[in-house]
Amino acid sequence: MSEDLWTPHALSDPEASLPPEGEPAAGSVTAGSVTLIVPTFNEAGNVGELLSRLADSLPARLPCEVLFVDDSTDDTPAVIEKAALDLPFPVSVLHRERAVGGLGGAVVEGLKRADTDWIVVMDADLQHPPHLVPELVGEGERTGADLVVASRYIPGGSRAGLAGNYRIAVSRGATWLTKGLFPRALRGISDPMSGFFAMRRPSVTADALKPLGYKILLELAVRSRPAKVAEVPFVFQDRYSGESKSGAREGLRFLAHLAALRSATPLARMIGFGLIGLSGFVPNLFALWLLTHAGVHYLPAEIAANQAGVLWNFVLIETLLFRDRRRHRHWADRIGRFALLANADLLLRIPLIALFVGRFAMEVLPATAVALVTTSVLRFAATEALVYLPRKARTARTTRS
């Protein structure tokens, strides 16, 4: 990934100021200091006004620097450079040629470079009011919280800036869904969809984060599990300039992100694997119906229809369970291994059923059910090990050899 970091003033050597990747620099943290991370994508019409309002809002006693992590294809970096010349705080821009991880990935890149006591994350479109930045940090210092969320859903807050009933319904539905899926991790967070929050830098390890899309707070809360959470109310404002980047594609990425977070543990992945396997019966039976009605003999039709179920399962497992483990093998290698294991499962299941019926005198139906569960667990273990072997384990094996 090609990156370009520049600082208009206060940092004569930007590279010298960068901490080791994923962690703050030792001995360099100023108590109460703040890095304000602002991810941007074509926000040239907003960043000047944002910096102006920050200059009016940030008290002189608050040691603060602003880091824009920019994925823009317009002149946003040049506008920031011009607007930053006369500000009382340092401003830096990290421009990424490839927007890896979307907005969430931009925030993680900012985290890796922050060496302050506090991190504040906010959008550039002024829907997050800049005057709340010192209030977020102040609430954290007052309460001892590791994470302080600006919430639209507590007294004093409002989602007024959401355009139209559709976006309000989507936002509310997404909030209910995430809180239902992660009740423990999101305890005390009324607005997990908020993109405006402050956190203590030592409470999060950037390398542990695997963001996908724009809901970085959800990623932080679920993976980092802050010990104490506080909230302050805020009124979601109208965009100052430009149009929202949210759309159907971001919605799909959000759902994929939820699935990845929910399946982070081996047990959750195994349950998800079983449910996906059950869903594979639908395309399997549909393909079987089509082939037999087209005059194909039922035996080759069974074999061909099974492959439809295998393909269905492979796509869902790739998308929902092992999205972050796909890069160490070519897709053709992965699907070939997966298909081999899926068809071997069928060959193993029949002898198992015969064993349960003949040796243990089980009825055919319960014997089939036990065989299905057994082969599903074995296939999950084999798939994880042979198709989606974690990269760290594979690297360690290569090093030893």
C-alpha positions in Angstrom: 0.0 0.0 0.0 1.4 3.3 -1.0 1.2 6.0 1.6 2.1 9.7 1.9 2.3 11.4 5.2 2.9 15.1 5.5 2.7 17.6 8.4 2.3 21.3 7.7 4.0 22.3 10.9 5.1 21.1 14.3 6.7 17.9 13.0 9.9 18.4 11.0 10.4 14.7 10.5 7.1 12.8 10.2 8.7 9.4 10.0 10.7 9.9 13.1 7.5 10.6 15.0 5.8 7.3 14.1 5.6 4.7 16.9 6.1 1.0 16.3 3.3 -0.4 14.3 0.2 -1.2 16.4 1.5 0.4 19.6 2.2 4.0 21.0 5.8 5.1 21.3 7.3 4.4 24.7 7.9 7.4 26.9 6.4 9.9 24.5 2.8 10.1 25.8 1.7 13.4 27.3 -1.0 13.1 30.0 -4.3 14.2 28.6 -2.9 14.6 25.1 -5.3 13.9 22.2 -5.0 12.7 18.6 -8.1 13.5 16.6 -8.3 10.9 13.8 -10.5 12.0 10.9 -11.0 9.5 8.0 -11.7 11.3 4.7 -12.9 10.3 1.3 -13.5 13.3 -1.1 -14.4 15.8 1.6 -12.8 18.8 0.1 -15.9 20.9 0.7 -15.9 20.1 4.5 -12.4 20.0 5.8 -11.7 23.7 5.9 -14.8 24.4 7.9 -14.1 21.5 10.2 -10.6 22.8 11.0 -12.0 26.3 11.6 -14.6 25.0 14.0 -12.0 22.8 15.8 -9.8 25.9 16.2 -12.7 27.7 17.9 -13.6 24.7 20.0 -10.4 23.2 21.3 -9.1 24.9 24.5 -5.5 25.9 24.5 -4.8 23.7 27.6 -5.7 20.6 25.6 -2.6 19.3 23.8 -4.2 18.1 20.6 -3.1 17.1 17.1 -5.3 16.3 14.1 -4.5 13.4 11.8 -6.5 13.0 8.6 -6.3 9.5 7.0 -7.3 10.2 3.5 -8.5 7.9 0.7 -9.7 10.7 -1.6 -9.5 10.9 -5.3 -10.2 14.7 -5.3 -8.1 17.6 -3.9 -9.0 17.0 -0.2 -5.3 16.7 0.9 -4.4 20.1 -0.8 -7.4 21.8 0.8 -6.3 20.4 4.2 -2.7 21.6 3.6 -3.9 25.2 2.8 -6.4 25.3 5.7 -3.9 24.0 8.3 -1.3 26.8 7.8 -2.6 29.2 10.5 -4.0 26.7 13.1 -2.9 26.6 16.8 -2.5 22.8 16.7 -0.5 20.4 14.4 -2.3 18.8 11.4 -1.1 15.8 9.5 -2.4 13.9 6.5 -1.8 10.2 5.7 -2.9 9.6 2.1 -3.6 6.0 1.2 -3.5 4.9 -2.4 -5.6 1.9 -1.6 -8.5 2.2 0.8 -7.9 -1.1 2.6 -10.7 -1.8 5.1 -12.6 1.3 4.1 -13.3 3.9 6.8 -12.5 1.4 9.6 -9.2 0.6 8.0 -8.4 4.3 7.8 -9.0 4.6 11.5 -6.7 1.6 12.3 -4.0 3.2 10.2 -4.4 6.4 12.3 -4.3 4.3 15.6 -0.9 2.8 14.6 0.6 6.3 14.3 -1.0 7.9 17.4 1.3 8.4 20.4 -1.1 10.4 22.7 -3.0 9.5 25.8 -6.4 9.8 24.1 -7.7 9.1 20.6 -10.9 10.8 19.3 -12.5 9.5 16.1 -14.9 11.7 14.1 -16.2 12.2 10.6 -15.2 15.2 8.4 -18.7 16.1 7.2 -19.5 18.1 10.4 -22.4 15.8 11.3 -20.3 15.2 14.5 -20.1 18.6 16.2 -16.4 19.6 16.9 -17.2 21.4 20.1 -17.9 18.0 21.8 -14.3 16.8 21.4 -13.1 18.3 24.7 -16.3 17.1 26.4 -15.6 13.5 25.3 -12.1 13.5 26.7 -13.2 15.4 29.8 -15.9 12.8 30.5 -13.3 10.0 30.2 -10.9 11.8 32.6 -13.7 12.5 35.0 -15.2 8.9 35.1 -12.0 6.9 34.4 -13.6 5.4 31.3 -11.6 3.7 28.6 -14.2 4.5 25.9 -16.5 7.5 25.7 -19.2 7.3 23.0 -21.1 10.3 21.6 -24.7 8.9 21.6 -27.8 9.9 19.7 -30.0 7.7 21.9 -29.6 9.0 25.4 -31.4 12.1 26.9 -30.1 15.2 25.2 -29.1 13.3 22.0 -30.9 13.3 18.7 -30.5 11.7 15.2 -31.9 14.8 13.6 -29.3 14.9 10.8 -30.3 11.5 9.4 -32.0 12.3 6.1 -35.4 10.7 5.7 -37.4 8.0 7.4 -35.5 5.2 5.5 -32.1 6.1 6.9 -33.6 6.5 10.4 -35.2 3.0 10.2 -32.0 1.5 8.9 -29.9 3.1 11.7 -32.4 2.0 14.3 -32.6 -1.5 12.9 -28.8 -1.9 12.7 -28.6 -0.7 16.4 -31.1 -3.3 17.5 -29.4 -6.1 15.5 -25.9 -5.3 16.8 -27.0 -5.1 20.4 -28.9 -8.3 20.0 -25.9 -10.1 18.6 -23.3 -8.7 21.1 -25.2 -8.0 24.4 -22.1 -8.4 26.6 -19.6 -6.5 24.5 -22.1 -3.6 23.9 -23.3 -3.3 27.5 -23.4 0.4 28.4 -23.3 1.5 24.7 -26.6 2.8 23.5 -25.4 3.9 20.1 -23.0 1.2 18.7 -23.4 2.7 15.2 -21.9 6.0 16.3 -18.8 7.1 14.5 -17.9 9.7 17.1 -16.0 8.5 20.2 -12.9 8.9 22.4 -10.8 6.1 23.8 -7.6 5.7 25.8 -4.8 4.7 23.5 -3.4 2.0 25.8 -6.8 0.3 25.9 -6.6 -0.9 22.3 -4.1 -2.8 20.2 -4.5 -1.8 16.5 -3.1 -5.1 15.2 -6.0 -7.0 16.9 -8.6 -5.0 14.8 -9.9 -6.4 11.5 -12.3 -3.7 10.3 -14.6 -4.0 7.3 -16.4 -0.8 6.3 -17.4 2.1 8.4 -18.6 0.8 11.8 -15.3 1.0 13.6 -16.8 1.5 17.1 -18.5 -1.9 16.9 -15.1 -3.4 15.9 -13.3 -1.7 18.8 -16.0 -2.6 21.4 -16.2 -6.3 20.4 -12.5 -7.1 19.9 -10.9 -4.8 22.5 -13.6 -5.0 25.2 -12.9 -1.7 27.1 -13.2 -2.2 30.9 -15.3 0.9 31.5 -17.6 2.8 29.0 -19.2 6.3 29.4 -21.5 8.2 27.0 -22.3 11.8 26.3 -25.3 13.0 24.3 -24.9 14.6 20.9 -27.2 15.9 18.2 -26.4 14.4 14.8 -26.1 17.3 12.4 -26.8 17.8 8.7 -23.9 17.4 6.4 -22.1 20.6 5.7 -21.2 19.8 2.1 -21.4 16.8 -0.3 -23.4 13.6 -0.1 -23.4 10.6 2.2 -21.2 7.7 1.3 -23.6 5.2 2.8 -25.4 2.9 0.4 -26.4 -0.7 -0.4 -22.8 -1.8 -0.8 -21.9 -0.4 2.6 -24.9 -2.2 4.1 -23.7 -5.5 2.7 -20.2 -4.9 4.1 -21.8 -4.1 7.5 -23.7 -7.4 7.5 -20.5 -9.3 6.5 -18.7 -7.5 9.3 -21.3 -8.6 11.8 -20.9 -12.2 10.7 -17.1 -12.0 11.0 -17.3 -10.6 14.5 -19.9 -13.0 15.6 -17.9 -16.0 14.3 -14.6 -14.9 15.8 -14.4 -17.9 18.2 -14.0 -21.5 17.1 -17.3 -22.6 18.7 -19.2 -19.8 17.0 -17.5 -20.7 13.6 -18.5 -24.3 14.1 -22.1 -23.4 14.8 -22.1 -21.1 11.8 -20.5 -23.8 9.7 -23.3 -26.2 10.6 -26.1 -23.7 9.9 -24.6 -22.9 6.5 -24.3 -26.6 5.8 -28.0 -27.0 6.6 -28.9 -24.1 4.2 -27.0 -26.0 1.5 -29.9 -28.5 1.3 -32.0 -25.9 -0.5 -29.8 -25.4 -3.6 -29.0 -29.2 -3.5 -32.7 -30.2 -3.6 -33.6 -27.6 -6.2 -30.8 -28.7 -8.5 -31.9 -32.3 -8.0 -35.4 -31.4 -9.0 -34.3 -29.6 -12.1 -32.0 -32.4 -13.3 -34.5 -35.2 -12.6 -37.3 -33.3 -14.3 -35.0 -32.8 -17.3 -34.6 -36.6 -17.6 -31.3 -37.1 -15.9 -30.9 -40.4 -14.1 -31.2 -39.9 -10.3 -27.7 -41.2 -9.5 -25.7 -38.8 -11.6 -28.3 -36.1 -10.7 -27.6 -36.7 -7.0 -23.9 -36.3 -7.6 -24.3 -33.1 -9.7 -26.9 -31.6 -7.3 -24.5 -32.2 -4.3 -22.0 -29.9 -6.1 -24.6 -27.1 -6.2 -24.9 -27.4 -2.4 -21.1 -27.5 -2.1 -20.7 -24.3 -4.1 -23.4 -22.6 -2.1 -21.7 -23.5 1.2 -18.3 -22.4 -0.1 -19.5 -19.0 -1.1 -21.2 -18.4 2.3 -18.3 -19.8 4.3 -15.8 -17.6 2.4 -17.9 -14.5 2.9 -19.2 -15.0 6.5 -16.7 -17.2 8.4 -13.3 -17.1 6.9 -13.1 -13.7 5.1 -9.8 -12.9 6.8 -8.1 -16.2 6.0 -8.4 -16.3 2.2 -5.2 -14.7 1.1 -2.7 -17.5 1.7 -4.3 -19.8 -1.0 -5.6 -19.1 -4.5 -9.3 -19.3 -4.7 -9.2 -22.3 -7.1 -7.0 -24.2 -4.5 -9.5 -23.3 -1.7 -12.6 -24.4 -3.6 -10.9 -27.6 -4.8 -9.9 -28.6 -1.2 -13.4 -27.6 0.1 -15.2 -29.7 -2.6 -12.9 -32.7 -1.9 -13.7 -32.5 1.8 -17.5 -32.0 1.2 -17.7 -35.0 -1.0 -15.5 -37.1 1.3 -18.0 -36.3 4.0 -20.7 -38.1 2.0 -18.5 -41.2 1.6 -17.8 -41.2 5.4 -21.4 -40.7 6.4 -22.7 -43.9 4.8 -20.3 -46.3 6.7 -21.0 -44.4 9.9 -24.7 -44.9 9.5 -24.1 -48.6 8.8 -21.9 -48.8 12.0 -24.5 -47.1 14.2 -27.3 -49.3 12.9 -25.4 -52.6 12.7 -23.2 -52.4 15.8 -25.2 -50.2 18.2 -28.7 -51.3 17.0 -29.8 -47.6 16.4 -32.8 -46.8 14.3 -32.0 -45.4 10.9 -33.2 -41.8 11.5 -31.3 -41.2 14.8 -28.3 -43.0 13.3 -28.4 -40.6 10.3 -28.7 -37.6 12.6 -25.7 -38.6 14.7 -23.7 -39.3 11.6 -24.6 -35.9 10.2 -23.4 -34.2 13.4 -20.2 -36.2 13.6 -19.2 -35.7 10.0 -20.1 -32.0 10.2 -17.8 -31.5 13.2 -15.0 -33.4 11.4 -15.5 -31.5 8.2 -15.4 -28.2 10.1 -12.1 -29.1 11.7 -10.7 -30.3 8.4 -11.9 -27.3 6.5 -10.4 -24.9 9.0 -7.1 -26.7 9.1 -6.6 -27.7 5.4 -8.4 -24.9 3.5 -8.2 -21.9 5.8 -5.1 -22.6 7.8 -4.3 -19.4 9.9 -1.5 -17.5 8.3 0.6 -17.3 11.5 0.6 -21.1 11.9 1.6 -21.6 8.2 4.4 -18.9 8.5 5.8 -20.6 11.6 5.8 -24.0 9.9 7.6 -22.5 6.9 10.2 -20.9 9.1 11.0 -24.1 11.0 11.5 -26.0 7.8 
